Amino acid sequence: MAINWTREAAAHLLRRAGFGGTPAEIDDLYARGLEGAVARLVDYEAIDTAAYEQALAAKTYNLANVRGLQQWFLDRMAFSPRPLEEKMTYFWNLHWTSGVAKVRGITLLHNQNKTERQYAVGRFDDLVVKISQDPAMLVWLDNALNRAGRPNENYGRELMELFCLGIGYYTENDVREVSRALTGWTVQNFRQTDNYNGATFLDNPAFHDNGVKTILGQTGNWNGYDAIRIILDAADSEGSISGRFIGTKLWSFFAYEYPPSHVVHELSEVYVASNRSIREVVRAIFLHPEFHEAHTRKTWVRSPVEYAVAAVRMTEATTDFATASNSLSGMGQVLFNPEDAKGWDWGTAWMNTGTLFARSTMVNTLSTNRGTSGTRFDPNRLLAGRDASTAEKVVDILAERFNVADVSPAIRLSWVDYVNANDDGSRGNWTNTVAGVDKKVRGLVHLMLTSPAFHLA
Amino acid sequence: MPISRRDFLLRTSGFVTVSAMVPRWAVKGARAFEESIGAPNALRTLVVLELAGGNDDLNTVVPYADALYAQMRSRIAIPAGAVLPLDGRLGLNPVMTGVKSLWDSNRVAVVENVGYPNSSLSHFAARDVWHTADPLLAQRNGWLGRWADRYIAGSGNPLACTAISQSLPRTLLADNVGVPSFVNLASYQYQTDGAHPGDRNNQIRTFLTQNGAEYEVLNSAGRLSQVGEDAISSSNILQAVGAGYVPGGAYPTGTLGAALLLVAQIINANVGARILYVTFGGFDNHATQNVDHDPLLTTVSQGIKALFDDLDAHGKSHDVLLMTWSEFGRRPQDNGSSGTDHGTAGAHFVVGEAVRPGVYGAPPNLSNLDANGNRRIENDFRAYYGTILQDWLGADAPAILGTGYPNLGFLNRGYV
């Protein structure tokens, strides 16, 4: 199967590998060809972020509270010049989530996010070790309390079930033994006096269970590093178990859920051959013909975070996400505060009538913003340099911009009718004037961003 | 199901358009309910009132006749002479005149010493236990979410379960039922550009069209379209009811009063609301408790009374039951800051015509405390939930909660 590299394919790639892009960004990717475009996204260290980091620092988000931390991460996702770096960080934020309700220390959650970014496309085993020693995670899943003679199996279980293998590839005995191996990985300086922000990792030999453990059939005096190595090395007749697990999860996130088994095996082979390089697995996904099939496009239901970020990016608005905390709560996703260790469900679970209204309210606030500080949105920018002389042309310009040109003719026609409509609903004529843009372009942006075609990426 | 064909108003600022849209779910949903649980129960609504933070039930339902109570609470005890007596041993906090009047009209059951073994004293863990009805926290979904998956999924009714809340309470987290949560009617609608009110109808019409496409295969876009249609149709119904609503009760000011008024409005909209969930917080009273706690109880009591007065005035109270819960009670011994620390068992209220009035369980035993100085559990909270699931919602309680929890008998099983 050859991949038909088109501008639409580039837009699809940018929606999945990032949070959607502007017409100029899509043009840029398209011009690089398939492999060049994928390399641009995946080998993102080549993209200089100094100017962005400087701009971000100048915004002085208040990182002492969770709202400020949410703003900081949303800003990165919306405005960083490295879309995949932030998309992968977001993936890890969903994969092994931790929540402020239990962790409390905002700095700990901030640091966990930085770790996820630092190792985002690195070796999976490095990241698993870093997360297993991450103070927020040690508190969130209680390994901080896990010590010889007083085991706590919460983290040992999730390490295998949610993070590395999936149910069915370990026994309850393995849970106990892995947990014993992880004893002693704890935190120090987790104290109320500094709002729990000063905690650091401590490998405390006094808490470690020095007995012999049998993990997935291997017996020895294992410690945490050994347990992680054994878990990630686990294989059966079909090859690496963690390779299939993380390959499935990444494919589900970037392409679609329930991948065919041949795809999973191909990804697992890449994982093994590359020494568990997440970068190479992700590259393989984006270069896979199946990723570029029509049935892969527009099937991913954007999460609230992805929806908010895509709306900002694709309208070329600027914002400090000051109200995002409330908006996201109504949409069902409070960053850094998931319901439980499993985090959020994906897909249509995000959507009910209440969360839909919360989304439409958020983008209405965005599309009708006429302010000159905080959030800024300029509808004229969307038409700049284009022939917007008819309603049809306005609709097509915006539909292309928001990647919703794939709607049915009936829906496109309803947008054209909207642009032409007088207030009483009768047919009028679009005029490309300041007043016309202020009413109809803002309105059409709102409509397109609340259409099913935009909730899907 | 009272919903039949009717017209829905498409309200706009400035003028009104009539739309002949009949929501798919309003008819289809009614049939699904009746088939799954029988018509009588299908009309019933359960209002869940969460008192977040750990309500001090000892100063709510006061064991005024117990000398230990006054002794252990030298700083914050409610004087025996001031309580509103329920019987010779227990009395309500004097600010709770509203609940007392409902008690006097035989509409209140008090369930004492509710909790679970080895209580967690952490808000975080204890709330999750109560939300999921699982002390082991192995259940992801909420207890009413599991009920909804069993009895509501497939009804297509977007308002079958609704939370009056900024975000979804875990009690209602379900696999196959979407539960909207919103804090007021203004936020449960398709908002448009305030600078161009005249364009609002055009926008709403277009929004409906873009969600009205027919899909041969129900893919993601098709499902999202249904949600969009349901959102507008259910919003139209609620906005119409809300706009002309005359409350029949004196709701307290503040968020609880507003939320309970919204509960009454949704009930009066006849949209097949089965579960309405309200959270009211502020009960974590570690210091100078009475200054904070008495006003909270005043609001709760006034709110419950107003809700039932309002439902009475609209002829709706027959089919509504209200229950309270809180993640734990508080320690019998007050602390050095004239407050109370985290405890275990608590007393909860069940209000409605279907209750068999009275106190269920013994008064708190303050002489037999655990190693932390906390009360021992008498009624497992799953027995509390199960009685409501079984006798109010007609549900298979053991399938949702597990077996071994007795029916506490506070509901009239012959109630129709």
Interface residues (C-beta under 8 A of the other chain):
Chain A: A101 K102 K298 T299 V301 N326 S329 G330 G332 V334 E339 D340 K342 G347 T348 A349 M351 N352 T353 G354 T355 L356 F357 A358 S360 T361 N364 S367 T368 R370 V407 S408 A410 I411 S414 W415 D417 Y418 A421 D423 G425 D438 K439 K440 R442 G443 H446 L447 T450 S451 P452 A453 H455 L456
Chain B: F124 D128 L137 R140 P158 L159 T162 Q166 S167 L168 R170 L173 D175 G178 V179 P180 S181 F182 S187 Y188 Q189 Y190 Q191 T192 D193 G194 A195 H196 G198 D199 N201 N202 Q203 R205 T206 F207 T209 Q210 N211 A213 N219 S220 A221 G222 R223 L224 S225 V227 G228 D230 A231 S234 S235
